[in-house]
Amino acid sequence: MDVKPPNDCTTMAELRVQIDALDEELIDLLVRRRGYIDRAVALKRIENLPARTTDRVKEVLEKVHTNAAAQGLDPELASDIWTTLIEWSIAREAKHLDKDCKDDV
């Protein structure tokens, strides 16, 4: 479905359809991102990296903050969303890395 610009929506019902379509696209992107997080487990194991890489977390949050501000999105909102996403990702990686370590014993 092609998403209409907001100003092309003439009713709340039409606007809600567009928002729902965008929400679906966001979920699709998050699923794709999760695939990369899952791949990170194998690569971190090979490279002997921990689930949490503090410098990388800082780098991602700085990029998100800058990109959001440049595009007119509240950078604090974007940072909050990405902090939640990053913490979920780290927990997922840690769970799998810990499981892999226990399986090796």
C-alpha positions, 0 to 999 in steps of 0.5 A: 500500500502506498502511504499518502502524505498526511495533508492528503488525508481528508478524514480521521478514518483515512488518516488512521489507515495510513498510520496503521500502514506505517506501523506495519512497516515499522514492525517489518523493519524491526523484524529485519533489524532483529535478524541482524541482532541474531547474527551479531550473536555468532559474530560476537562469539567469533570475535570474542565480544560481549553482548554490551559494547559500550562504545557502540551503544554511545555511537548509535545513540549519538547518530540517532540523536543527530539524525532525529534532530536533523529531520525535525523529530524530537531527539529525546523521543528518538533516543528513548525509543532507541535506548529501549531497542538497544537494551532489548537487543543486548538482552537478547544477545546476552541470553543467546551468548550465555546459553551458548557458553553453557552448552559448551560446558 
